[in-house]
């Protein structure tokens, strides 16, 4: 069968790591919204519904050896691939289940975190009810549930494209990949022949070009699922409220700060609105939101004061997003451009030059008696939202001043991912126990790191070039393969210099690699 209850299963989903799903990210969002998040010491439990090929699941499991992870997916090809990754990466803290959400084993118990990406908007109403039943019965008190979905009103002008693709594909023969190729060709034809819809909706016309650059397997899953639906925030919030969960915030972090999401002329509306659910609905219209990552909590404990947060969540660490960070700092998050300067943020930056610090340390360092701790914490969270700082599970030291001639990849999982993914045409995610998340490399960077671990710096570019030739892949420039050997090697040498000059420092600081012998 091509579908299971309307969901595409004859085509594997594309592998991908999503940092939004990391416990460190979920905990920070809950805390900045005034809720006590679950702890991530020994013994916490994490469930991913619809885990696909499992790259988020397995990367997070490698990053949190003390956690217990469970992944559920209906496609046996997905779960078989995950089992192979677990064996190759020597991971023993993951259980994989091939099942639908209404048929989970009785012995699963409850979880501190449940995450679900690429599911809610693509499954039938019955399956969404199964998801809500899982949320109600499998999420432990104080636990967090992450759900992503296509959102309105951002999808309003693009929904006809989904309809055209799905309807035309249903008329074609072949597997899902062939049918979506045929539907794309038809879409391009009517766009180029100036169908009135595209004439009246130039953004939709431009969107067709973006579709042509997407992975065909992704498009099959995105557009051919029978029950594809986009939702208003209020609809999703009401569904989870019915399961006993309350809204706890959203990702990316900046979406929790309305003044970073809406233009100044709308901001008075938000100053006078006290209901968070109403605020979220307003914000989606002001920002024309097309996709949401929302966090819900079950029976959460409130953080009533700054002292509560410093006591309950002080295991989170903060570090500079990049070592050369300086003021004034400007961030453009799509709708609003914000500029940061002043002594408070300079104090934060100075405190983090030497490496990561706990929240309590930063508050103590920046406190001069003129600001309340709540103000200092809010300013630090805003810095995270704007991309100045990062939140990590442990201390991330400053990048080393000198880099080694050779490195060691310490986790078997990371070595397995490098061997499987270098020059594979997709990003490669490596687990970091310091950040509590994954660090993503391009497939060419992955090849460089693997060569650096196996043979050192000497002749790095030439060895990567030889590996590239053996793989049958090519370097692209202006969307064309570079066939000239000298030009190809020059491009690789330039990429290697950039990798050794900055990317390697990040990998050393985050503990993904260590200096090798």
Secondary structure, 3 states (H helix, E strand, C coil): CCEECCEECCCCCCCCCCHHHCHHHHHHHHHHCCECCCCCCCCCEEEEECCCCCHHHHHHHHHCCCCEEEEEECCHHHHHHHHHHHHHHCCCCEEEEECCCCCCCHHHCCEEEEEECCCHHHCCHHHHHHHHHHHHHHEEEEEEEEEEEEECCCCCCCHHHHHHHHHHHHCCCCCHHHHHHHHHHHHHHHHHCCCHHHHHCHHHHHHHHHHHCCCHHHHHHHHHCCCCCCECHHHHHHHHHHCCEEEEEEECHHHHCHHHCCCHHHHHHHHCCCCHHHHHHHHHHHHCCCEEEEEEEECCCECCCHHHHHHHCCCCEEEECCCCCCCCEEEECCCCEEEECCHHHHHHHHHHCCECEEHHHHHHHHCCCCCCHHHHHHHHHHHHHCCCEEEECCCCECCCCCCCCCEEECCHHHHHHHHHHCCCCCCEEEEECCCCEEEEECHHHHHHHHHHHHHCCCCHHHHHHHHHHHHCCCCEECCEECCCHHHHHHHHHHHHHHHHHHHHHHHHHCCCEEECC
